[in-house]
Amino acid sequence: MAVTDKELEASVLTAAKIVEAHGDAYMPIFAKLSDELDRRKVQRAKVTAHLRRCRLTNRRMVKEFDDL
């Protein structure tokens, strides 16, 4: 079963609290979770940007066709 973004965000927060309370020995776990959350956000932004470009292109193509 895949981990949801909400679950991952909660895990990052928990890991941060553990690092704060128990020290840098737990930093690798925090870093791995945090990096995964950041990676997902970057990928989602890329998808959003691509879809936006495609929608703009499609609108232009439809308008040009309608103008014929």
Contacts in CASP RR format, 6 or more apart in sequence:
PFRMAT RR
TARGET T0000
AUTHOR 0000-0000-0000
METHOD contacts of the structure
MODEL  1
MAVTDKELEASVLTAAKIVEAHGDAYMPIFAKLSDELDRRKVQRAKVTAH
LRRCRLTNRRMVKEFDDL
3 11 0 8 1.000
5 37 0 8 1.000
5 40 0 8 1.000
8 33 0 8 1.000
8 36 0 8 1.000
8 37 0 8 1.000
8 40 0 8 1.000
9 37 0 8 1.000
11 33 0 8 1.000
12 30 0 8 1.000
12 33 0 8 1.000
12 34 0 8 1.000
12 37 0 8 1.000
15 26 0 8 1.000
15 29 0 8 1.000
15 30 0 8 1.000
15 33 0 8 1.000
15 34 0 8 1.000
16 30 0 8 1.000
18 26 0 8 1.000
18 29 0 8 1.000
18 30 0 8 1.000
19 26 0 8 1.000
19 27 0 8 1.000
19 30 0 8 1.000
END
